[in-house]
Amino acid sequence: MPRTGAASTARSRAGWRVAAPLRGRLLDVGCGTGDLLDAVVFSGVLEHLHDPVAAPCRARALLVPGGLVAVLFLPMLDSPEARLLGPRWMALDLPRHLTHSEQITFTEMATKAGLDVAGRETYSRRHNPAQLVGSLAPRL
């Protein structure tokens, strides 16, 4: 299978060692001491989990010292869009989104998983405009 996309870019531009995607449930992934990971990325994932703390906790256990767990595109109930749109907010996405967070609860989840929140970005140029249009005019 050809290496394309983000993994290929990380290899060629940054010189990172990027493994093939792991398949299956993260909770079932086993790594030997030589197989620890430098980073684990949850992109649009935590809100779909029954236990959004277990996966980051497991990810932390799979990391090399100083490794990174990145959580991307997590809808926040205290975001400006959620407050503005209320129940029409498209990112509620019930019943597929099983849990919803606010900034404080996300920080508490990270702490329970043994992680520190190093940075936060609350606006996504890629997702917010589409979610706003979908929330305001769901029939489009």
N, CA, C and O atoms as CSV, one atom per row, in Angstrom:
chain,resi,resn,atom,element,x,y,z
A,1,MET,N,N,0.843,-1.169,0.000
A,1,MET,CA,C,0.000,0.000,0.000
A,1,MET,C,C,0.896,1.243,0.000
A,1,MET,O,O,1.804,1.336,0.826
A,2,PRO,N,N,0.663,2.196,-0.903
A,2,PRO,CA,C,1.520,3.386,-0.960
A,2,PRO,C,C,1.313,4.262,0.260
A,2,PRO,O,O,0.214,4.351,0.806
A,3,ARG,N,N,2.392,4.908,0.676
A,3,ARG,CA,C,2.325,5.815,1.817
A,3,ARG,C,C,1.972,7.196,1.308
A,3,ARG,O,O,2.741,7.813,0.572
A,4,THR,N,N,0.816,7.674,1.698
A,4,THR,CA,C,0.351,8.969,1.228
A,4,THR,C,C,-0.189,9.775,2.395
A,4,THR,O,O,-0.277,9.281,3.520
A,5,GLY,N,N,-0.541,10.989,2.124
A,5,GLY,CA,C,-1.220,11.816,3.105
A,5,GLY,C,C,-0.321,12.305,4.222
A,5,GLY,O,O,0.875,12.524,4.033
A,6,ALA,N,N,-0.925,12.472,5.396
A,6,ALA,CA,C,-0.232,13.067,6.538
A,6,ALA,C,C,0.986,12.248,6.961
A,6,ALA,O,O,2.025,12.814,7.300
A,7,ALA,N,N,0.867,10.925,6.943
A,7,ALA,CA,C,1.996,10.092,7.352
A,7,ALA,C,C,3.182,10.287,6.422
A,7,ALA,O,O,4.320,10.379,6.881
A,8,SER,N,N,2.930,10.350,5.133
A,8,SER,CA,C,3.999,10.559,4.162
A,8,SER,C,C,4.649,11.923,4.350
A,8,SER,O,O,5.872,12.046,4.283
A,9,THR,N,N,3.843,12.936,4.581
A,9,THR,CA,C,4.376,14.275,4.810
A,9,THR,C,C,5.223,14.305,6.068
A,9,THR,O,O,6.294,14.911,6.081
A,10,ALA,N,N,4.764,13.667,7.111
A,10,ALA,CA,C,5.537,13.621,8.356
A,10,ALA,C,C,6.870,12.920,8.156
A,10,ALA,O,O,7.884,13.320,8.727
A,11,ARG,N,N,6.863,11.880,7.347
A,11,ARG,CA,C,8.116,11.163,7.072
A,11,ARG,C,C,9.076,12.024,6.256
A,11,ARG,O,O,10.251,12.146,6.601
A,12,SER,N,N,8.573,12.622,5.167
A,12,SER,CA,C,9.457,13.315,4.232
A,12,SER,C,C,9.885,14.697,4.729
A,12,SER,O,O,11.052,15.064,4.585
A,13,ARG,N,N,8.972,15.461,5.305
A,13,ARG,CA,C,9.312,16.828,5.704
A,13,ARG,C,C,9.911,16.935,7.098
A,13,ARG,O,O,10.832,17.718,7.327
A,14,ALA,N,N,9.388,16.151,8.019
A,14,ALA,CA,C,9.835,16.266,9.404
A,14,ALA,C,C,10.798,15.155,9.806
A,14,ALA,O,O,11.433,15.229,10.858
A,15,GLY,N,N,10.904,14.126,8.969
A,15,GLY,CA,C,11.790,13.017,9.299
A,15,GLY,C,C,11.260,12.135,10.415
A,15,GLY,O,O,12.034,11.427,11.059
A,16,TRP,N,N,9.959,12.162,10.655
A,16,TRP,CA,C,9.379,11.355,11.718
A,16,TRP,C,C,9.276,9.910,11.295
A,16,TRP,O,O,9.118,9.602,10.114
A,17,ARG,N,N,9.365,9.030,12.266
A,17,ARG,CA,C,9.070,7.619,12.052
A,17,ARG,C,C,7.571,7.452,12.267
A,17,ARG,O,O,7.075,7.654,13.376
A,18,VAL,N,N,6.859,7.089,11.227
A,18,VAL,CA,C,5.411,6.949,11.320
A,18,VAL,C,C,5.058,5.506,10.989
A,18,VAL,O,O,5.349,5.009,9.901
A,19,ALA,N,N,4.433,4.854,11.944
A,19,ALA,CA,C,4.044,3.461,11.746
A,19,ALA,C,C,2.768,3.397,10.921
A,19,ALA,O,O,2.033,4.376,10.795
A,20,ALA,N,N,2.529,2.234,10.373
A,20,ALA,CA,C,1.250,2.007,9.689
A,20,ALA,C,C,0.144,2.151,10.715
A,20,ALA,O,O,0.357,1.865,11.893
A,21,PRO,N,N,-1.031,2.588,10.295
A,21,PRO,CA,C,-2.133,2.732,11.256
A,21,PRO,C,C,-2.407,1.416,11.967
A,21,PRO,O,O,-2.412,0.351,11.351
A,22,LEU,N,N,-2.633,1.506,13.270
A,22,LEU,CA,C,-3.006,0.332,14.044
A,22,LEU,C,C,-4.488,0.091,13.851
A,22,LEU,O,O,-5.287,1.026,13.915
A,23,ARG,N,N,-4.851,-1.125,13.622
A,23,ARG,CA,C,-6.250,-1.468,13.393
A,23,ARG,C,C,-6.799,-2.165,14.636
A,23,ARG,O,O,-6.085,-2.894,15.325
A,24,GLY,N,N,-8.071,-1.928,14.905
A,24,GLY,CA,C,-8.703,-2.537,16.063
A,24,GLY,C,C,-8.934,-1.511,17.154
A,24,GLY,O,O,-8.747,-0.311,16.953
A,25,ARG,N,N,-9.337,-1.998,18.297
A,25,ARG,CA,C,-9.615,-1.125,19.434
A,25,ARG,C,C,-8.323,-0.751,20.146
A,25,ARG,O,O,-7.473,-1.607,20.394
A,26,LEU,N,N,-8.180,0.508,20.468
A,26,LEU,CA,C,-6.983,0.981,21.160
A,26,LEU,C,C,-6.799,0.244,22.481
A,26,LEU,O,O,-5.673,-0.051,22.883
A,27,LEU,N,N,-7.898,-0.049,23.147
A,27,LEU,CA,C,-7.803,-0.733,24.431
A,27,LEU,C,C,-7.217,-2.134,24.294
A,27,LEU,O,O,-6.742,-2.703,25.278
A,28,ASP,N,N,-7.244,-2.701,23.078
A,28,ASP,CA,C,-6.718,-4.039,22.847
A,28,ASP,C,C,-5.304,-4.038,22.274
A,28,ASP,O,O,-4.687,-5.096,22.153
A,29,VAL,N,N,-4.781,-2.855,21.919
A,29,VAL,CA,C,-3.450,-2.767,21.319
A,29,VAL,C,C,-2.412,-3.080,22.378
A,29,VAL,O,O,-2.441,-2.530,23.479
A,30,GLY,N,N,-1.492,-3.974,22.030
A,30,GLY,CA,C,-0.395,-4.287,22.937
A,30,GLY,C,C,0.906,-3.869,22.307
A,30,GLY,O,O,1.152,-4.135,21.131
A,31,CYS,N,N,1.729,-3.224,23.076
A,31,CYS,CA,C,3.037,-2.813,22.574
A,31,CYS,C,C,4.111,-3.365,23.495
A,31,CYS,O,O,4.010,-3.259,24.717
A,32,GLY,N,N,5.130,-3.947,22.907
A,32,GLY,CA,C,6.300,-4.331,23.671
A,32,GLY,C,C,7.128,-3.093,23.968
A,32,GLY,O,O,6.827,-2.014,23.457
A,33,THR,N,N,8.156,-3.229,24.777
A,33,THR,CA,C,8.950,-2.055,25.158
A,33,THR,C,C,9.606,-1.403,23.956
A,33,THR,O,O,9.851,-0.196,23.978
A,34,GLY,N,N,9.902,-2.165,22.901
A,34,GLY,CA,C,10.500,-1.582,21.708
A,34,GLY,C,C,9.484,-0.975,20.766
A,34,GLY,O,O,9.852,-0.358,19.767
A,35,ASP,N,N,8.214,-1.141,21.072
A,35,ASP,CA,C,7.154,-0.694,20.181
A,35,ASP,C,C,6.356,0.478,20.728
A,35,ASP,O,O,5.248,0.731,20.255
A,36,LEU,N,N,6.881,1.197,21.705
A,36,LEU,CA,C,6.140,2.327,22.255
A,36,LEU,C,C,5.997,3.412,21.197
A,36,LEU,O,O,6.807,3.513,20.276
A,37,LEU,N,N,4.972,4.206,21.342
A,37,LEU,CA,C,4.621,5.213,20.347
A,37,LEU,C,C,5.087,6.599,20.768
A,37,LEU,O,O,5.140,6.912,21.957
A,38,ASP,N,N,5.425,7.431,19.780
A,38,ASP,CA,C,5.789,8.822,20.047
A,38,ASP,C,C,4.546,9.689,20.204
A,38,ASP,O,O,4.571,10.672,20.945
A,39,ALA,N,N,3.475,9.343,19.527
A,39,ALA,CA,C,2.247,10.141,19.569
A,39,ALA,C,C,1.043,9.262,19.256
A,39,ALA,O,O,1.131,8.286,18.511
A,40,VAL,N,N,-0.074,9.638,19.846
A,40,VAL,CA,C,-1.366,9.043,19.532
A,40,VAL,C,C,-2.309,10.211,19.263
A,40,VAL,O,O,-2.376,11.156,20.048
A,41,VAL,N,N,-3.037,10.142,18.150
A,41,VAL,CA,C,-3.933,11.223,17.753
A,41,VAL,C,C,-5.377,10.717,17.769
A,41,VAL,O,O,-5.708,9.709,17.145
A,42,PHE,N,N,-6.217,11.439,18.492
A,42,PHE,CA,C,-7.655,11.200,18.482
A,42,PHE,C,C,-8.275,12.352,17.708
A,42,PHE,O,O,-8.347,13.469,18.221
A,43,SER,N,N,-8.714,12.108,16.511
A,43,SER,CA,C,-9.298,13.147,15.671
A,43,SER,C,C,-10.782,12.853,15.481
A,43,SER,O,O,-11.155,11.949,14.733
A,44,GLY,N,N,-11.621,13.624,16.164
A,44,GLY,CA,C,-13.058,13.387,16.090
A,44,GLY,C,C,-13.447,12.041,16.657
A,44,GLY,O,O,-14.288,11.349,16.084
A,45,VAL,N,N,-12.847,11.653,17.783
A,45,VAL,CA,C,-13.055,10.309,18.322
A,45,VAL,C,C,-13.707,10.311,19.700
A,45,VAL,O,O,-14.684,9.592,19.908
A,46,LEU,N,N,-13.199,11.093,20.640
A,46,LEU,CA,C,-13.596,10.945,22.040
A,46,LEU,C,C,-15.096,11.076,22.266
A,46,LEU,O,O,-15.652,10.410,23.140
A,47,GLU,N,N,-15.755,11.926,21.489
A,47,GLU,CA,C,-17.193,12.114,21.678
A,47,GLU,C,C,-18.012,10.892,21.257
A,47,GLU,O,O,-19.208,10.821,21.538
A,48,HIS,N,N,-17.375,9.934,20.590
A,48,HIS,CA,C,-18.063,8.720,20.150
A,48,HIS,C,C,-17.865,7.555,21.116
A,48,HIS,O,O,-18.382,6.463,20.878
A,49,LEU,N,N,-17.131,7.770,22.191
A,49,LEU,CA,C,-16.790,6.690,23.112
A,49,LEU,C,C,-17.667,6.723,24.361
A,49,LEU,O,O,-18.002,7.794,24.868
A,50,HIS,N,N,-18.033,5.545,24.847
A,50,HIS,CA,C,-18.792,5.456,26.091
A,50,HIS,C,C,-17.945,5.915,27.275
A,50,HIS,O,O,-18.471,6.499,28.222
A,51,ASP,N,N,-16.650,5.659,27.228
A,51,ASP,CA,C,-15.736,6.069,28.304
A,51,ASP,C,C,-14.617,6.906,27.683
A,51,ASP,O,O,-13.595,6.353,27.279
A,52,PRO,N,N,-14.791,8.226,27.600
A,52,PRO,CA,C,-13.800,9.066,26.927
A,52,PRO,C,C,-12.514,9.258,27.727
A,52,PRO,O,O,-11.602,9.934,27.252
A,53,VAL,N,N,-12.413,8.685,28.922
A,53,VAL,CA,C,-11.174,8.760,29.700
A,53,VAL,C,C,-10.309,7.523,29.460
A,53,VAL,O,O,-9.082,7.620,29.486
A,54,ALA,N,N,-10.921,6.373,29.230
A,54,ALA,CA,C,-10.162,5.127,29.091
A,54,ALA,C,C,-9.204,5.152,27.901
A,54,ALA,O,O,-8.072,4.681,28.007
A,55,ALA,N,N,-9.651,5.696,26.774
A,55,ALA,CA,C,-8.795,5.692,25.578
A,55,ALA,C,C,-7.559,6.579,25.743
A,55,ALA,O,O,-6.460,6.121,25.431
A,56,PRO,N,N,-7.680,7.831,26.219
A,56,PRO,CA,C,-6.459,8.619,26.447
A,56,PRO,C,C,-5.560,8.007,27.521
A,56,PRO,O,O,-4.336,8.112,27.444
A,57,CYS,N,N,-6.162,7.375,28.510
A,57,CYS,CA,C,-5.362,6.710,29.550
A,57,CYS,C,C,-4.546,5.572,28.932
A,57,CYS,O,O,-3.360,5.423,29.229
A,58,ARG,N,N,-5.171,4.785,28.090
A,58,ARG,CA,C,-4.472,3.691,27.394
A,58,ARG,C,C,-3.420,4.251,26.456
A,58,ARG,O,O,-2.324,3.701,26.351
A,59,ALA,N,N,-3.745,5.342,25.772
A,59,ALA,CA,C,-2.780,5.961,24.868
A,59,ALA,C,C,-1.536,6.396,25.633
A,59,ALA,O,O,-0.414,6.192,25.170
A,60,ARG,N,N,-1.734,6.994,26.801
A,60,ARG,CA,C,-0.592,7.425,27.616
A,60,ARG,C,C,0.297,6.243,27.976
A,60,ARG,O,O,1.522,6.368,27.997
A,61,ALA,N,N,-0.316,5.096,28.258
A,61,ALA,CA,C,0.455,3.900,28.613
A,61,ALA,C,C,1.270,3.373,27.437
A,61,ALA,O,O,2.249,2.654,27.640
A,62,LEU,N,N,0.885,3.719,26.220
A,62,LEU,CA,C,1.586,3.247,25.028
A,62,LEU,C,C,2.691,4.196,24.555
A,62,LEU,O,O,3.378,3.913,23.574
A,63,LEU,N,N,2.858,5.324,25.254
A,63,LEU,CA,C,3.797,6.351,24.797
A,63,LEU,C,C,5.197,6.192,25.371
A,63,LEU,O,O,5.391,5.692,26.479
A,64,VAL,N,N,6.165,6.636,24.575
A,64,VAL,CA,C,7.520,6.800,25.086
A,64,VAL,C,C,7.493,7.960,26.079
A,64,VAL,O,O,6.575,8.778,26.023
A,65,PRO,N,N,8.475,8.059,26.994
A,65,PRO,CA,C,8.523,9.232,27.871
A,65,PRO,C,C,8.560,10.520,27.039
A,65,PRO,O,O,9.333,10.633,26.088
A,66,GLY,N,N,7.729,11.470,27.405
A,66,GLY,CA,C,7.642,12.722,26.659
A,66,GLY,C,C,6.766,12.647,25.429
A,66,GLY,O,O,6.716,13.603,24.656
A,67,GLY,N,N,6.063,11.522,25.220
A,67,GLY,CA,C,5.196,11.364,24.055
A,67,GLY,C,C,3.980,12.277,24.124
A,67,GLY,O,O,3.721,12.914,25.145
A,68,LEU,N,N,3.253,12.329,23.040
A,68,LEU,CA,C,2.142,13.268,22.884
A,68,LEU,C,C,0.842,12.541,22.604
A,68,LEU,O,O,0.790,11.643,21.763
A,69,VAL,N,N,-0.210,12.934,23.311
A,69,VAL,CA,C,-1.576,12.539,22.970
A,69,VAL,C,C,-2.253,13.802,22.471
A,69,VAL,O,O,-2.379,14.779,23.209
A,70,ALA,N,N,-2.692,13.785,21.210
A,70,ALA,CA,C,-3.357,14.939,20.625
A,70,ALA,C,C,-4.845,14.636,20.462
A,70,ALA,O,O,-5.224,13.593,19.929
A,71,VAL,N,N,-5.673,15.555,20.925
A,71,VAL,CA,C,-7.125,15.435,20.773
A,71,VAL,C,C,-7.551,16.560,19.847
A,71,VAL,O,O,-7.438,17.740,20.182
A,72,LEU,N,N,-8.043,16.175,18.671
A,72,LEU,CA,C,-8.434,17.153,17.658
A,72,LEU,C,C,-9.934,17.085,17.404
A,72,LEU,O,O,-10.538,16.015,17.471
A,73,PHE,N,N,-10.517,18.217,17.117
A,73,PHE,CA,C,-11.916,18.318,16.693
A,73,PHE,C,C,-12.889,17.718,17.713
A,73,PHE,O,O,-13.758,16.917,17.367
A,74,LEU,N,N,-12.725,18.120,18.964
A,74,LEU,CA,C,-13.645,17.694,20.018
A,74,LEU,C,C,-14.690,18.788,20.206
A,74,LEU,O,O,-14.352,19.888,20.642
A,75,PRO,N,N,-15.963,18.506,19.882
A,75,PRO,CA,C,-17.000,19.526,20.056
A,75,PRO,C,C,-17.136,19.901,21.528
A,75,PRO,O,O,-17.177,19.027,22.393
A,76,MET,N,N,-17.205,21.187,21.808
A,76,MET,CA,C,-17.296,21.678,23.183
A,76,MET,C,C,-18.643,22.358,23.413
A,76,MET,O,O,-19.031,23.253,22.662
A,77,LEU,N,N,-19.348,21.929,24.449
A,77,LEU,CA,C,-20.653,22.495,24.770
A,77,LEU,C,C,-20.581,23.965,25.180
A,77,LEU,O,O,-21.581,24.679,25.112
A,78,ASP,N,N,-19.400,24.418,25.607
A,78,ASP,CA,C,-19.270,25.823,25.986
A,78,ASP,C,C,-18.636,26.659,24.869
A,78,ASP,O,O,-18.151,27.763,25.116
A,79,SER,N,N,-18.641,26.128,23.640
A,79,SER,CA,C,-18.117,26.891,22.502
A,79,SER,C,C,-19.119,27.985,22.133
A,79,SER,O,O,-20.302,27.882,22.455
A,80,PRO,N,N,-18.642,29.033,21.458
A,80,PRO,CA,C,-19.582,30.084,21.026
A,80,PRO,C,C,-20.709,29.541,20.150
A,80,PRO,O,O,-21.854,29.972,20.285
A,81,GLU,N,N,-20.400,28.600,19.254
A,81,GLU,CA,C,-21.425,28.039,18.377
A,81,GLU,C,C,-22.487,27.279,19.169
A,81,GLU,O,O,-23.680,27.414,18.897
A,82,ALA,N,N,-22.057,26.483,20.146
A,82,ALA,CA,C,-23.005,25.711,20.952
A,82,ALA,C,C,-23.911,26.636,21.752
A,82,ALA,O,O,-25.116,26.404,21.845
A,83,ARG,N,N,-23.333,27.679,22.325
A,83,ARG,CA,C,-24.144,28.629,23.106
A,83,ARG,C,C,-25.117,29.375,22.201
A,83,ARG,O,O,-26.262,29.611,22.586
A,84,LEU,N,N,-24.673,29.748,21.001
A,84,LEU,CA,C,-25.513,30.502,20.074
A,84,LEU,C,C,-26.658,29.647,19.521
A,84,LEU,O,O,-27.801,30.099,19.450
A,85,LEU,N,N,-26.341,28.423,19.136
A,85,LEU,CA,C,-27.301,27.595,18.411
A,85,LEU,C,C,-28.112,26.636,19.283
A,85,LEU,O,O,-29.147,26.128,18.853
A,86,GLY,N,N,-27.646,26.393,20.498
A,86,GLY,CA,C,-28.381,25.515,21.417
A,86,GLY,C,C,-28.663,24.158,20.798
A,86,GLY,O,O,-27.752,23.528,20.261
A,87,PRO,N,N,-29.914,23.689,20.860
A,87,PRO,CA,C,-30.222,22.343,20.373
A,87,PRO,C,C,-30.092,22.194,18.856
A,87,PRO,O,O,-30.085,21.073,18.346
A,88,ARG,N,N,-29.990,23.305,18.134
A,88,ARG,CA,C,-29.793,23.215,16.674
A,88,ARG,C,C,-28.325,23.017,16.301
A,88,ARG,O,O,-28.011,22.799,15.131
A,89,TRP,N,N,-27.430,23.090,17.274
A,89,TRP,CA,C,-26.001,22.966,17.002
A,89,TRP,C,C,-25.705,21.596,16.398
A,89,TRP,O,O,-25.939,20.565,17.027
A,90,MET,N,N,-25.197,21.601,15.191
A,90,MET,CA,C,-24.971,20.372,14.428
A,90,MET,C,C,-24.003,19.415,15.124
A,90,MET,O,O,-24.133,18.199,14.979
A,91,ALA,N,N,-23.046,19.935,15.869
A,91,ALA,CA,C,-22.042,19.082,16.508
A,91,ALA,C,C,-22.605,18.277,17.682
A,91,ALA,O,O,-21.914,17.404,18.207
A,92,LEU,N,N,-23.839,18.550,18.104
A,92,LEU,CA,C,-24.443,17.659,19.106
A,92,LEU,C,C,-24.532,16.252,18.535
A,92,LEU,O,O,-24.248,15.277,19.232
A,93,ASP,N,N,-24.921,16.143,17.279
A,93,ASP,CA,C,-24.902,14.902,16.495
A,93,ASP,C,C,-25.399,13.689,17.271
A,93,ASP,O,O,-24.781,12.624,17.251
A,94,LEU,N,N,-26.511,13.866,17.944
A,94,LEU,CA,C,-27.104,12.747,18.668
A,94,LEU,C,C,-27.760,11.784,17.680
A,94,LEU,O,O,-28.366,12.259,16.719
A,95,PRO,N,N,-27.684,10.511,17.844
A,95,PRO,CA,C,-27.121,9.755,18.952
A,95,PRO,C,C,-25.677,9.311,18.730
A,95,PRO,O,O,-25.142,8.561,19.547
A,96,ARG,N,N,-25.034,9.751,17.651
A,96,ARG,CA,C,-23.662,9.285,17.381
A,96,ARG,C,C,-22.653,9.843,18.370
A,96,ARG,O,O,-21.693,9.153,18.715
A,97,HIS,N,N,-22.842,11.074,18.836
A,97,HIS,CA,C,-21.970,11.620,19.872
A,97,HIS,C,C,-22.528,11.195,21.224
A,97,HIS,O,O,-23.583,11.664,21.651
A,98,LEU,N,N,-21.818,10.317,21.876
A,98,LEU,CA,C,-22.287,9.730,23.126
A,98,LEU,C,C,-21.987,10.596,24.332
A,98,LEU,O,O,-22.713,10.554,25.325
A,99,THR,N,N,-20.935,11.373,24.257
A,99,THR,CA,C,-20.556,12.267,25.350
A,99,THR,C,C,-20.244,13.641,24.780
A,99,THR,O,O,-19.864,13.778,23.618
A,100,HIS,N,N,-20.409,14.644,25.611
A,100,HIS,CA,C,-20.080,16.015,25.236
A,100,HIS,C,C,-19.271,16.636,26.361
A,100,HIS,O,O,-19.478,16.316,27.531
A,101,SER,N,N,-18.361,17.514,26.013
A,101,SER,CA,C,-17.457,18.109,26.991
A,101,SER,C,C,-17.564,19.616,26.982
A,101,SER,O,O,-18.067,20.226,26.039
A,102,GLU,N,N,-17.076,20.194,28.057
A,102,GLU,CA,C,-16.794,21.615,28.141
A,102,GLU,C,C,-15.305,21.733,28.425
A,102,GLU,O,O,-14.654,20.729,28.713
A,103,GLN,N,N,-14.760,22.925,28.351
A,103,GLN,CA,C,-13.325,23.100,28.573
A,103,GLN,C,C,-12.901,22.500,29.915
A,103,GLN,O,O,-11.890,21.800,29.986
A,104,ILE,N,N,-13.664,22.767,30.978
A,104,ILE,CA,C,-13.290,22.283,32.309
A,104,ILE,C,C,-13.381,20.762,32.398
A,104,ILE,O,O,-12.526,20.129,33.017
A,105,THR,N,N,-14.412,20.167,31.785
A,105,THR,CA,C,-14.537,18.710,31.866
A,105,THR,C,C,-13.476,18.024,31.010
A,105,THR,O,O,-13.018,16.934,31.350
A,106,PHE,N,N,-13.080,18.653,29.900
A,106,PHE,CA,C,-11.992,18.081,29.106
A,106,PHE,C,C,-10.696,18.082,29.910
A,106,PHE,O,O,-9.952,17.102,29.895
A,107,THR,N,N,-10.428,19.180,30.611
A,107,THR,CA,C,-9.222,19.249,31.441
A,107,THR,C,C,-9.274,18.192,32.542
A,107,THR,O,O,-8.259,17.563,32.844
A,108,GLU,N,N,-10.442,17.994,33.140
A,108,GLU,CA,C,-10.591,16.959,34.168
A,108,GLU,C,C,-10.372,15.565,33.580
A,108,GLU,O,O,-9.733,14.725,34.213
A,109,MET,N,N,-10.896,15.309,32.376
A,109,MET,CA,C,-10.682,14.006,31.716
A,109,MET,C,C,-9.199,13.785,31.456
A,109,MET,O,O,-8.681,12.696,31.702
A,110,ALA,N,N,-8.515,14.809,30.960
A,110,ALA,CA,C,-7.080,14.685,30.689
A,110,ALA,C,C,-6.319,14.383,31.976
A,110,ALA,O,O,-5.428,13.533,31.986
A,111,THR,N,N,-6.662,15.070,33.051
A,111,THR,CA,C,-6.002,14.842,34.341
A,111,THR,C,C,-6.231,13.416,34.819
A,111,THR,O,O,-5.300,12.767,35.295
A,112,LYS,N,N,-7.468,12.917,34.699
A,112,LYS,CA,C,-7.768,11.529,35.093
A,112,LYS,C,C,-6.965,10.536,34.260
A,112,LYS,O,O,-6.608,9.463,34.747
A,113,ALA,N,N,-6.680,10.887,33.015
A,113,ALA,CA,C,-5.908,10.002,32.135
A,113,ALA,C,C,-4.404,10.167,32.354
A,113,ALA,O,O,-3.608,9.483,31.712
A,114,GLY,N,N,-4.010,11.068,33.256
A,114,GLY,CA,C,-2.589,11.284,33.528
A,114,GLY,C,C,-1.911,12.177,32.511
A,114,GLY,O,O,-0.699,12.089,32.318
A,115,LEU,N,N,-2.677,13.035,31.860
A,115,LEU,CA,C,-2.151,13.913,30.810
A,115,LEU,C,C,-2.269,15.372,31.226
A,115,LEU,O,O,-3.133,15.736,32.023
A,116,ASP,N,N,-1.396,16.192,30.681
A,116,ASP,CA,C,-1.467,17.638,30.850
A,116,ASP,C,C,-1.986,18.242,29.555
A,116,ASP,O,O,-1.639,17.779,28.469
A,117,VAL,N,N,-2.810,19.268,29.662
A,117,VAL,CA,C,-3.271,19.995,28.481
A,117,VAL,C,C,-2.221,21.061,28.182
A,117,VAL,O,O,-2.060,22.021,28.935
A,118,ALA,N,N,-1.514,20.876,27.072
A,118,ALA,CA,C,-0.418,21.776,26.713
A,118,ALA,C,C,-0.883,22.943,25.863
A,118,ALA,O,O,-0.228,23.985,25.838
A,119,GLY,N,N,-1.990,22.791,25.171
A,119,GLY,CA,C,-2.480,23.852,24.313
A,119,GLY,C,C,-3.912,23.583,23.923
A,119,GLY,O,O,-4.423,22.472,24.073
A,120,ARG,N,N,-4.550,24.621,23.420
A,120,ARG,CA,C,-5.948,24.504,23.072
A,120,ARG,C,C,-6.244,25.412,21.887
A,120,ARG,O,O,-5.785,26.553,21.842
A,121,GLU,N,N,-6.994,24.914,20.949
A,121,GLU,CA,C,-7.447,25.710,19.806
A,121,GLU,C,C,-8.941,25.479,19.695
A,121,GLU,O,O,-9.383,24.349,19.489
A,122,THR,N,N,-9.711,26.530,19.828
A,122,THR,CA,C,-11.160,26.345,19.873
A,122,THR,C,C,-11.853,26.637,18.550
A,122,THR,O,O,-13.070,26.478,18.450
A,123,TYR,N,N,-11.119,27.054,17.547
A,123,TYR,CA,C,-11.742,27.372,16.265
A,123,TYR,C,C,-11.077,26.562,15.165
A,123,TYR,O,O,-9.850,26.498,15.091
A,124,SER,N,N,-11.865,25.959,14.329
A,124,SER,CA,C,-11.353,25.202,13.199
A,124,SER,C,C,-11.901,25.812,11.920
A,124,SER,O,O,-13.108,25.771,11.681
A,125,ARG,N,N,-11.034,26.374,11.103
A,125,ARG,CA,C,-11.482,26.932,9.825
A,125,ARG,C,C,-12.098,25.862,8.943
A,125,ARG,O,O,-12.941,26.154,8.094
A,126,ARG,N,N,-11.675,24.625,9.147
A,126,ARG,CA,C,-12.181,23.527,8.328
A,126,ARG,C,C,-13.588,23.109,8.743
A,126,ARG,O,O,-14.433,22.865,7.882
A,127,HIS,N,N,-13.852,23.024,10.038
A,127,HIS,CA,C,-15.118,22.475,10.510
A,127,HIS,C,C,-16.169,23.517,10.880
A,127,HIS,O,O,-17.347,23.311,10.591
A,128,ASN,N,N,-15.789,24.616,11.501
A,128,ASN,CA,C,-16.775,25.553,12.016
A,128,ASN,C,C,-17.704,26.134,10.955
A,128,ASN,O,O,-18.912,26.164,11.188
A,129,PRO,N,N,-17.209,26.605,9.788
A,129,PRO,CA,C,-18.158,27.150,8.809
A,129,PRO,C,C,-19.194,26.119,8.349
A,129,PRO,O,O,-20.377,26.441,8.232
A,130,ALA,N,N,-18.768,24.914,8.094
A,130,ALA,CA,C,-19.710,23.880,7.650
A,130,ALA,C,C,-20.706,23.547,8.750
A,130,ALA,O,O,-21.890,23.354,8.477
A,131,GLN,N,N,-20.235,23.478,9.994
A,131,GLN,CA,C,-21.151,23.203,11.097
A,131,GLN,C,C,-22.134,24.342,11.293
A,131,GLN,O,O,-23.307,24.107,11.581
A,132,LEU,N,N,-21.669,25.571,11.141
A,132,LEU,CA,C,-22.550,26.720,11.292
A,132,LEU,C,C,-23.654,26.695,10.230
A,132,LEU,O,O,-24.828,26.879,10.553
A,133,VAL,N,N,-23.283,26.469,8.966
A,133,VAL,CA,C,-24.277,26.399,7.891
A,133,VAL,C,C,-25.229,25.231,8.135
A,133,VAL,O,O,-26.443,25.378,7.992
A,134,GLY,N,N,-24.682,24.071,8.503
A,134,GLY,CA,C,-25.518,22.911,8.750
A,134,GLY,C,C,-26.462,23.099,9.931
A,134,GLY,O,O,-27.558,22.540,9.955
A,135,SER,N,N,-26.027,23.895,10.917
A,135,SER,CA,C,-26.875,24.165,12.069
A,135,SER,C,C,-27.978,25.149,11.738
A,135,SER,O,O,-29.112,24.998,12.192
A,136,LEU,N,N,-27.644,26.160,10.944
A,136,LEU,CA,C,-28.622,27.194,10.616
A,136,LEU,C,C,-29.588,26.771,9.511
A,136,LEU,O,O,-30.755,27.163,9.509
A,137,ALA,N,N,-29.095,25.978,8.585
A,137,ALA,CA,C,-29.923,25.565,7.436
A,137,ALA,C,C,-29.735,24.061,7.203
A,137,ALA,O,O,-29.096,23.660,6.230
A,138,PRO,N,N,-30.291,23.230,8.094
A,138,PRO,CA,C,-30.015,21.789,8.017
A,138,PRO,C,C,-30.497,21.110,6.752
A,138,PRO,O,O,-30.080,19.986,6.470
A,139,ARG,N,N,-31.352,21.744,5.988
A,139,ARG,CA,C,-31.862,21.098,4.775
A,139,ARG,C,C,-30.959,21.322,3.571
A,139,ARG,O,O,-31.214,20.769,2.501
A,140,LEU,N,N,-29.902,22.126,3.726
A,140,LEU,CA,C,-29.009,22.384,2.580
A,140,LEU,C,C,-28.191,21.161,2.228
A,140,LEU,O,O,-27.391,21.201,1.292
